[in-house]
Amino acid sequence: CYWPLYRIGRELGRSLFTLIAAFAWLNVNLVTASWTLCGMENSLHALVAWSLVASAIRMVRSGAAGSWRGWTVFSLLLVLNVWCRLDAALLSAILLGAVLWQKGERLRWRVLRTPVIIGAAGAVVQMAGFYGMGGYWLPVSALIKGGAHRWTLENFLYLLARGFDFVTPTSFILKPFQETVRVTWGPLALGILALALAASKIGGLRGRSLGRIWWALGLAGLIQNLVLSGMGEFSLYNVWYQSPYFVFCALTIAIATEGVARWALEKRVVGWKTLRGAAVLAVVLYGAFTATRFVRAARDSEYRQDSVFYTCYRFSRWLRDHTQKSDILASYNAGEIGYFSDRKVINLDGLANDYPYYRDVLRGKASLRRYLEANQVKYFVDYFIPAELSKDARIVHTLAHGDDRLYQALDVSSSARLK
């Protein structure tokens, strides 16, 4: 992600802005490191999002209608953004609209045909891929999550705050305070201040290419968080949904901080020498803070052993050592189990399953047991055991994680069924 960020800074000629944005993104990658951001599709999507922002800024700054090469690169990134996450189509549409608005009447079909053709081709390929993998033109995960959505602002403020929490060490600075202050009200207050500064004369965005793209990113993030707020646990748990919003938050912090520094210099509140010294001190302190935190985490064996993911890892390794290579497993939490057990695992929450399973079992309420039998499943493995399976299935292994989770391996084959 740092290469497109560097390209943005070089394109704009704003070195301090680039440095601050890089530190903000470092905070996302390191200080708030977790599997939700280092894994899933976030790493790839964040790279595409930063590259898309860099390309959009170049398009806005380019003369006339823009070059054919520029439109090709920009259009490909718009498509890749949607390929990373289907709901990111909103961001692609808004960024494309911002660039087209800037070009105005200078656009002709010979220019427009590039994003139209590439976008249409990308949509066809994506839908064909969905149909080939799941038997439907949309991903089954989108159908499931869309069905769980309800319009509410219950999580809206928290989602807004999370972006500024992740791009700044606010929650660590506010550690003595209550959790709501640390992860919601503190980061939210900082975010509102940064937004106000960035949008004001201090931010210096009026009439600038960065300003147009920043407003477009902000609009996309606002709409996305409004929609995510109604997705309950999906929005709280699936942090990687907000990858492009984190980019917007990092840019906001960089714009606001650079603007304040520029204002202080213009008003002679501080001199360049003092500002450089403060920047060096901030880098040293931040580096020490990050290094000590990770050294402490690396030495903390209890942290790893207390993790639910470590428990799931041990459970998965047991399955690898005590089941046959040809055995088929089924689980609602299939990712880690499938990877470390080295067995074929059917995903039962439906997010990585096909459309018939969604239609017949999840929505049609067909028998889960019959579905498992039809797919020759030998073991059901999870900490959540449906009542339909717990009645007469034979338990072959259990592993507890604290008092709240008990991983179980049930032999659900017809030959092992209890009488």
N, C-alpha and C positions, 0 to 999 in steps of 0.2 A: 504493500500500500504506500510505502514511502517514496517510491519512484514517481508515481503520478502526482503525489503531493509536492514533491520537489519540482516537477514540471509546472505545476500551478504557480508556485512561488516564482520560478524563473520567468514564466509568461507574464506575470504581473509586476515583476521587479520589486517584490516585497519580502525581503529576507527575514525581518522580525516576525511578520505574519506566518511565514513558513515554519520557522523554528517553534513558535508557540503551538501551531496546529500539529506539528510532529510530536511535541510533548503531550498534547491532549490525546492523540491517538496511541501514544506509548502507554498512557494510563489505561486505555481500553485493553490493549494487548497484554500488558504485564501486571499492573497493580490490581486490576479486576479480572485477572486471568481465570477462566473456568472452562470446563469442557463445552459449555453452551456457546462460547465464543471462539474457542480454538478448534472446535470440531463442527459437526453438522455442515451446513452450506455457508456458514458465516464467513470463513476465511476467503473463499472464492468470491462470494457476493460483495464483501467489503472491497476487495481489489477491483472488481468490476465497477462498483459505485464510485470509487475515487477516480478511476480512469474515465468514467462517463462524465464526471464533473469537470475534469481537466479538459476533455474533448469539447464539452459544451462551452466552456470559457473561451477556448480557441475559436470555436465557431462564431461566437458573439463578437469576438475581437477581429475576426477576419474581414477583409474588405469585400465590397459588392455582395454577390450572392454566395460567396464561399467557393472553395475549390472542389472538384469532383472527389479528390482523395479525402479531403476533410469530411465531406458528407458521407463517404463510404465508411470511414472509421467510426464516425459518430453513429451512423445507422446500425452498424454491427454491434456496437456497445449497447445501444438501446435494446437490441434483440437479446444479447447475452444477459442483460439485466433481468429481462423477463424469464429467460431460461433458468436463471438462478432461483428466482421465486416468482410465481405467477402473479401474486398480488403486487409485485413491483412494477407491473404494467402501468399503474397509476403514475409512478415517478417518471417512467419513460415518456408517457404521454404529456406530462406537464413540462418536462425539460424540452421535449421537441416543440411544444407550443411556445415556450419562452424564446427559443432560437428562431422559430418562424416569425414570431412577432417582431423580433429585432430586425430580421431581413426585410419584412414588409413587402412593398410592391416590387422589390428587385428580384423576387423569386419568379422563376419560369418552370414550365414542366420539365425541361431538361435537367433542372436541379432537383425538383420535387420527386421525380421518378426514382431517384436513388433510394431515399428512405422508404418510399412506398413499396418498391419492388423487394428490397431487402426485408422490410417489416412483414410483408405478406408471405415471403418465402420462410421466414423464421416462424411465423404462426402456423403455417402448414406443417413444417417439420416437427414443431413441438406437439401439435395436436395428434399427428400421426404417431409420434412416440408414445404419447399417453394411451392412445387406443391400442397400440401394439403391446404395451406392458400391462395395462389394466382392463382392456376391453371397453373403454369409454373415452370420449373426446376430452374430458377433463380429468385431472388427477383425483383419485378416490379420496386422498387426504383433504383436498379442497372441499369435496362434497360433505365429508364428515364434519370438518371445522365450520363450514358455512351453515350446516344444519344446527350447530350448537350456538350460533350467534344470536344475540338479542340486543336491541338498542338500549344502552345504558351508559352513563358516565361514571360508573362505579370505580373503575381503575384508571380513569383518564389522567388525573393529576399525578398519580404515581408513575404512569408511563412517560409523561412529559418530564418528570423529575429524573427518571432513571437515565435518560440520555446525558444530562449534565452531571449526574452522579458518576457515570462511567468515564467521562472525559476529564474529570477533575478528582483530586483526592479528598473531596468534601466529606464523604462518609467516614474517612479515617480521621480527619481533623475533628469531626463532631462525635467521635467515638464515645465520649463520656455521656452524651445525651441519649434520650430515648430513641428507639428504633424509628418511629415516625418522623422525628426531627432529623435523624441521621440520614435516612434514605429517601425521604419525601420532601419535607418542608425546607430543610437546609439547601439541598440541590435545586429545588424549585425556585427558592428566593434568589439564589445565584444565577439561575437560568434567566429569570425575569429581568434581573439587572443587566446581564450580558446582552440579552435581546434588545433592551431599551437603548443601551449604548451603541450596539451595532446598527440599529435602525436610525439613530440620531445623526446629527452632523459630525459627531465625534467618530463614528464608524466610517465616514467618508465613502459611503456606497452609492450615493445618488449619482446617476448617470454613468456608473461604472459597470463593466462587464461582470465583475464578481457580484455586484449588487443584484443584477437580474437573476443570476443563477442561484444566489443565496435565497432570494424571495421564492423562487420556484421550489427549491428544496424544502423551505419552511412550509409552504402550502401543502406539498406532498406529505411531509411529516405530520402536519396537523390533521389532515384527513385520515391518514393511516392510523394514528393514535386514537382518533374518534371511533374508527371501526374496530380496532383491537380491543378497546375498552369493553366491548360487548361480548368478548370471547372467553370471559371467565378465566379458568385455570390455564387455557392455552396462552393467553397474553402474559400472564405472570410467569409461567414456566419457560416458555419458548422465547428466550431473550433475543435469539438470532433473527427474529422477525423484524427487529428494529435496526438492522445494520445501516441502511441509508440514513436513518434519523440520527444515528451516532455521528455520521459524517457531518451532517448539518450542525450538530452541537459542537463538534470540534472546530468547525469553521467559525461558528458564532463566538466561541471563547477567543479564538485567534484574532478575529476582527475587532472585538471589543477591547482586548488587551493592547493590541497594536494602536488602536485609536486613542486610548488613554495615555499611552506612552508618547505618542505624537503630540497630543494636546499639552502634556506636561512640558515637553521640549519647547513648543511654541510659546507657552506662557512663562517659560523660564522657571518653572517650578523645580526642575532638576536639569542638570547638564548631561551631555553625552557621556562624560566620564562616570558620573554617578549611575546613569542608566546601564552602562556596560558592566559596572561592578555589581549592580543588583541582579543583572541577568546571569553573570557568572556564579554568584552566590546561590541563586535559585536553582541553577543546573546542578551545582555541587550538592546542595541539600536534598534535591529531588532524587539524584543518583544514589546518595547515601540511604535515603528513605526506602527506595526500591530495593537496593541491594540487601539491606538488613532484613527487610521483610521476607525476601525469597530465601536467604540463608536460614532464617528461622523456620520457614515453612518446609525447607528441604530436610532439616534435622528433626522435624516433628513427626516421628513415626506414629504417634497416637492419632494424629490428624488423618493419616492414610488409613489406619486400621479402623477408625470410627466411621469412615465414609461408606455410604450405602453402595457406592460403586465398587468398593473393594470387596464387600460382602457378595455382591453379584458376581464379581470376578472369581471368587473362590467357589461359588456355587456352579459357575460355568465350567471351571476346570474339573470339578467333580463329575459333571456330566460327560466331559470329554473322556475321562478315565474309566467311567463305569457304564457307558452305553456303546452300542455297536455303531460302526461308521455308517451303516445303512439305515439306522433308526431316524425317524422323522420326529421332530419336536414341534410344539406349538406354545406360543406365549404372547401375552399382551405387551410385554417388554422384551422384544425380540432382538434389539440391536446388539447390546453387549453380550447377551447370552449366545447369539448366533456367531459372533466373532470369536469369542474365547472358547466356546465348546467345540468348534470345528464340526458342527452338525448342521443339517438343513433344518431351519426353524421357520414355521409359518407364523406370520404376524397376525395377531387376532384383534388388535385395536383398529385394524383396517387401513392405517395410514400407509402401509407398504403392501397392501393386498390388492386383489382385483375387484372389478365392479360387481360381478355376481355375488361375491361374499358380502359386499356392502348392501346390495339389493335384497338378498335372501336372508342373511343372518342378522345383520345390524338393523336393517329397516323392516324386513319381512318377518323377523322373529322366528325363523326356521331353527330347528334343533341344532345347537352347537355340537352336541355329541355325534349326531349323524354327519355333520360337516367334517369332523375329525376322522370319523370312520371312513368316509368317502375319500379322504386324502391320505389314508393309511398312517395316521399319526400314532406313534407308540407312546410318547410321554407328553403330558401337559406340565410345563415348568413355569412357575411364577409365584409371587407372594399373594396375588389376588386369585382366589379359587372360586369359580362360579358354583352356585348351589347344585346345578345340574350335574356337575362332575364330581362333587365332593361326597355324594351319597354312597357310591359303590366302587369308586376307583381305589386302587391299592397304592398307598404311599410308600415310595422306595427310598426317599431321602428328604431331610429337612435341614435348613440352616437359618438360624435366627439372626436378625439384625436389630439389636436392642429389644424393646418391648412392643414395637409397632409393626414390624414386618417379619414374617416367617416364610422364607422361600421353601417351596415344596416341589418335589418331582413326583407326579402321579402317573402310574401305568394305566393308561386309558384304553388299551387294546381290549377287544372283546374277550380274549382268553384269560386276561388278568382280572376281569370284573368280579367284585365280591358278591357272593350269593346271599 
